[in-house]
Amino acid sequence: MPLDYDKLKDWRAEGPSQTYDADDTILYALGIGLGHDPTDPRQLRFVYEKDLKALPTLCTVLAHPFAWLHKADPGINRTRLVHAEQGIRLHRPLPVAGQVHSETRVTGIVDKGPDKGALVYSERRLYDSGSGDLLASLTATTMCRADGGFGGPAGPIPPAPAVPQREPDHRCDLPVLPQAALLYRLNGDRNPLHADPEVARRAGFDRPILHGMCSFGMAGHALLRTLCDYDPARLVSLSARFSAPVYPGETLTIEMWRESGAVAFRGRVAQRDAIVLNHGQAQII
């Protein structure tokens, strides 16, 4: 069954809603590695209820419509989906607890051809349910690897931000805990690929891989640590392309370049000489 372009291009949905508390905020921070140094008072601000603050990337797991493309049911091959890109923009600092709801819509679809798949662009808006304030706007690109050739538009495809061709201005090494994927999945993404060795082997990996969104959160941590002195209000936006998996137990190195009012970054695993996050862009105030 080919991808139903007319059905998918107009797809939008309200919800879900979520009530979250300080424990959820702390669990997210622990899942992306905060508290690795439990004596660092800057990290404790995100993993200890005293003077608790929420990480900006917490918005990626709040009121998330997991598997929304499956629910939209546009005729895609569900086993061949890849989360290709993610972006967030914070409109105000996230509360450490509260009730939120989201709205998701498809913003574009590109047919890359029968052998190249399709790209689905989407936007999710996260609102404070009490005040109605817009907290964050989140963009995502999903690669539907088996669904090209349905006769849809061949573009436009936004160009990826360039990575500077010079040595990084900053590097931040973050260890990925061996149990990181088991912790992170408690935020709502229970895909067994990240927990079950047999499922991972059937998917072509020798062991469970880390969630891409955990790597994304770790990149946000690196930017906060290196360029924001752990002040979450200073990290306004963050986007990146997922280019390779990260395995629990590795070290993720975020390389950063200051570029005319913005920050370019990428993620590397030195042990495998693998670029795992690419074309990253961040706005810091």
Secondary structure, DSSP 8 states (H G I E B T S, - for coil): ----HHHHHT-EEEEEEEEE-HHHHHHHHHHTTTTSSTT-HHHHHHHSSTT----GGGGGTTT--TTHHHHH--S--GGGEEEEEEEEEESS---SSEEEEEEEEEEEEEEEETTTEEEEEEEEEEEETTT--EEEEEEEEEEETT---SS-------------SS--SEEEEEE--TTHHHHHGGGS---GGGT-HHHHHHTT-SS----HHHHHHHHHHHHHHHHSTT-GGGEEEEEEEE-S---TTSEEEEEEEEETTEEEEEEEEGGGTEEEEEEEEEEE-
